[in-house]
Every structure is written in structure tokens, then in C-alpha cells.
Amino acid sequence: MRNRRLRIVVVVLVIVFGILIGLPILYISAFFGNVAMGDLTGSNEANEEDEALRQKYLEAAESAFPGVKSYNAEELKYKLHWGLVYAVDLYSAELERSGELPYNNIRRLAERLAPKFEYKDSTITIVTETKKIVEKEEVDETGETVIVQEEVVETETVVDEVLLLVTADTFRGTYFYSYEWETVEYEWDNTKVTITQEVVSGIDFKQSYERLDDVIKRYLDMDRVSEDDRTLILETAFSAGTGNEHFGFLIGMPGYSNYLNIGGIDFSNLPPEWIQAFQDAGKRYNVDWMILVAVAFVESSFNPNAVGPPNRTGELAQGLMQFLPSTWAIYGIDGDGDGKADPFNPIDAIYSAAYYLSVLGINEDPRQALYRYSGGSYAYADRVLSLSQTMTVGGGSGQLAWPVPGHSRITSPFGPRVHPITGQRSFHNGVDIGAPRHVPVVAAESGRVVTVVSHCREGNQSCGGGYGNYVVIEHGSGLRTLYAHLWSTSVRVGDDVLRGQIIGTVGSTGRSTGPHLHFEVRINGSPVDPMPYLQFVY
């Protein structure tokens, strides 16, 4: 009887403890689930009011962004996530028992959280060498005048002054950029273009949540901010509207805040051989190549020389895909065929990651495979999967690569305008991007070339229907992109091209007043404003 009474007391205590501990966790779990599904107002369902509220926070975050000044648009990696503005404002309102959101001046709040940038001056030198056959008169041995042909090389040098990002001061710490000079040559037909510029050689990161903590103190009226306080804010920020309801951090699991990237993925400036390797490795091992790209971004921010902090056994993760030496010893592959498997060789790393993920069962259970790849984090897995689904046009985000890398000046936007040649009011079906002649033009997305006009010469305004030399690429789902007024083209109808692949060079053929690229986006045949679709919005 005594033992039975003791067991009853124990059961009652367990039930009471479960109620005291379990109910708050269930409540918080439900809260995170609702926020993840887009319920920002607490109505237990996502509706038009929630979308209107989300738009307000999104506009506040966008308005606080300092803008893009660097030629390679590195700043876009650090755009403020609207969810962070929402999370701080939400908990501030909760403390004041206010049911109305936004509660604070969210534009001012966003300004306090927004990144700050520092720059340095640099140059991009573009040397274009064009071989031409010229005819000239000469007097031969008999004294007669004859016409002879001679090959000459015409050289044009353009030096553009640009800005490079040096530091990015964000709410989670500061990123320090280092650069090295690089010269790349492109050749096609009778033209050779040599581009010399500084490229990113490394990004160092010094973590500091001082700026975020100061904002939390100010808006939540706190004397100090604990790690738990900060984590709750960050987890709410990432969960908002993503569809990923993660609350494992409440019981000690790694949270989304460990992997929260505050910008999108820009891989339009990656070397073409990397993009090719992502696609080929994905095809060989039956892995979605966008997942491989997302892994590279989350693991190393596309830095092939990255070295991670020591894990619990003291090993340092290495290279683009952050392999541990012990894992590399088993799964490392010689991807480029140079006879050596090197984790710091980006091609080897890409193929090895594809192979490793295939062994982990990426096709049967992608989330579980990525969980194992990361060493045990579902937050990591969800982050990679989320990014991989929003990088391509077909995936839903509609983000296209900037078609003239290094040149961002819009000389004529989409919409009504006074035509610079006719002087008449007309509708401009695309955007004009100013750039010197012979600057490479790249495909904004992978696809198949469906139209090429390449016979036009500058001065013939009617050639190509006014477009001059131009290329049209079909991307699927009714989406096409058009690239006009080209000096030269380097693709043919039927070619399958990759995102970032050179398809021609900037010119002034057709109805044009000077060298530029006329770029169009067409949906089911109808022209739309390209700017919302472009990766780089200046």
C-alpha cells in the first residue's frame, strides 16, 4: 500500500511538471508554427491582413538598405531580412501589451539594424583586340600598283573606375574583404578581350552581436541581453513567413539563427567552370545541382580557400564545400582529372560533395541527407533546401543574373519615354544598360538559344528590326530574355547555354545612339519590367 501511494505521488508530480513545462513549449511551438505559415497578427491563419503587414516590414527593411555601390554588388549578400524588423517590433509590442502592429517606427528600427559599408577605389581594364583584313596598294617588282591584303590588329583599351566593398558591418558582426588582381581572356572569332580587375580572394568574419543587442535593449527595455533572448529574436525573424516551423532550439538543438543569411544568393559572377561543375556533378550523381550551389554558399560563401573552426574532435573543415579531412579521405574525388583530389580545389570539392550526398541518400530523403552532411542540424538542412528552391526562375523567385557584369548604369528604364532618335513618345520594352563596346554580355539564366541575328553593322538603324545584332534565349515556363544592339554574338540557334555564359559583346548596332545593352524579359510573349526579375537591382 505504501509503495502504491508513492507511485501515485510520483505520477501526479510528473503530470504537474509536464503541465508546467509542456504547455509553454506547446504554446511557443504553436506560435512559431503560425508565424512560419505567415500568420503575423496572431489570428491563427494567414490572410490578406498578414500579407499587408509583411509588406510594411519588407518596405522598411528595403528602405534602410544603403544601396549598391560596388561593381560586383557584394552588398546584396547583407540585405536586412524583414523578419528581424518584425521580430523586434513584435516582442516590443507584446511587452507593452499592444495588439497593434507595427508598434514602433519600423523604418527607424530598420535603419538601426541595417548593414553599413566601406569601400575602396579600383579599376577594371578591358583590352579588346580585333583582327581585321585590310587592303592597301603596293608597287610590285614590275612597277605596277597592286592591291594586297594584310591582317592588322586593332586595339581598344577601356579603363573603368569602380568601387570595391572592404567591410560590411552587420547586426551579427563584420565581414572583411581581401582582393587580388586577376586577368581573364576571352576569345571568339577574330576578337580577343582581356579583362584585368581585382577579385575577392577572401572574406574574414568577426562575430559581434553588439549592434543587435543594443537594439534589443532599446526596444525591449532591457539592461542586458542574454543568448537566449537573442536566439528567440533571431529564430522568430527567420521563421516569419518561410514555412519552416523550427523550435528545436528550445531544447538545445542548433537553431536557424546559426544559418540565417540576410541576403539572397548571387552566383552570376562565379567562374563558368564552377557552374558547369555544379551541373555536371549533379547529373553524374543524380543530385539537384541547385542544392550543391546552396551548400557551397551556406558552407563557405563560395570561398574555395575557407577553413572552418575546429569541430569537437579538433578537425578543421576545408574548402568550398567544407569537408573534414576524415570525411575527405573517404569521399574525396579528383573532379577535374588532374590526378589529385584536393578539398581546396573547387571542382574536386563540388564533385565530392555530390558523391557524398548521393551516398547519404539525398534523393530518398533530402532533409535527412543534409542533416547528416552538416553533422547534425535540421536548421542547416532546411536553410539549404529553402535557398535551393529560390535561386532559379523556375524555382519561384524569378531572380535573373545581371547580364553585363561590372556595369550597372541604367540609361533608359522600362516604360513610356521619349525615343532618343525619333523624338516621339513610345513604350520602351526593356532596360538599357550602359557599357563600353566589346564588354561581355552573359546569359541571365540557363536555357536554349532560339534567335540569333549577327549580320548587322553599326550605322544601319533598320537592321534586325531596330534591335541590331541580338540573341533570344528560351528558359521554359513561358520566359524568354532578349539581348540587343550587340557588337558580336558567340552563340547559335539551338545552343544550350548556362547562366553566366558569354553570349556576345556590347555594341551599338541597330537603332542605337551609343554602346549599351538593351535587355528584355518576356512572359508568354509579352514584355515585362526586367528589374524585379534581376538578381542585381540598382
Secondary structure, 3 states (H helix, E strand, C coil): CHHHHHHHHHHHHHHHHHHHHHHHHHHHHHHHHHHHCCCCCCCCCCCHHHHHHHHHHHHHHHHHCCCCCECCCHHHHHCCCHHHHHHHHHHHHHHCCCCCCCCCCHHHHHHHHCCEEEEEEEEEEEEEEEEEEEEEEEECCCCCEEEEEEEEEEEEEEEEEEEEEEEEEECCEEEEEEEEEEEEEEEECCEEEEEEEEEEEEEEEEECCHHHHHHHHHHHCCCCCCHHHHHHHHHHHHHCCCCCCCCHHHHCCCCHHHCCCCCCCCCCCCCHHHHHHHHHHHHHHCCCHHHHHHHHHHHHCCCCCCEEEECCCCCEEECCCCECHHHHHHHCCCCCCCCCCCCCCHHHHHHHHHHHHHHCCCCCCHHHHHHHHHCCCHHHHHHHHHHHCCCCCCCCCCCECCCCCCCCCEEECCEEEECCCCCCEEEECCEEEECCCCCEEECCCCEEEEEEECCCCCCCCCHHHHCCEEEEEEEECCEEEEEEEEEEECCCCCCEECCCCEEEEEECCCCCCCCEEEEEEEECCEEECCHHHECCCC
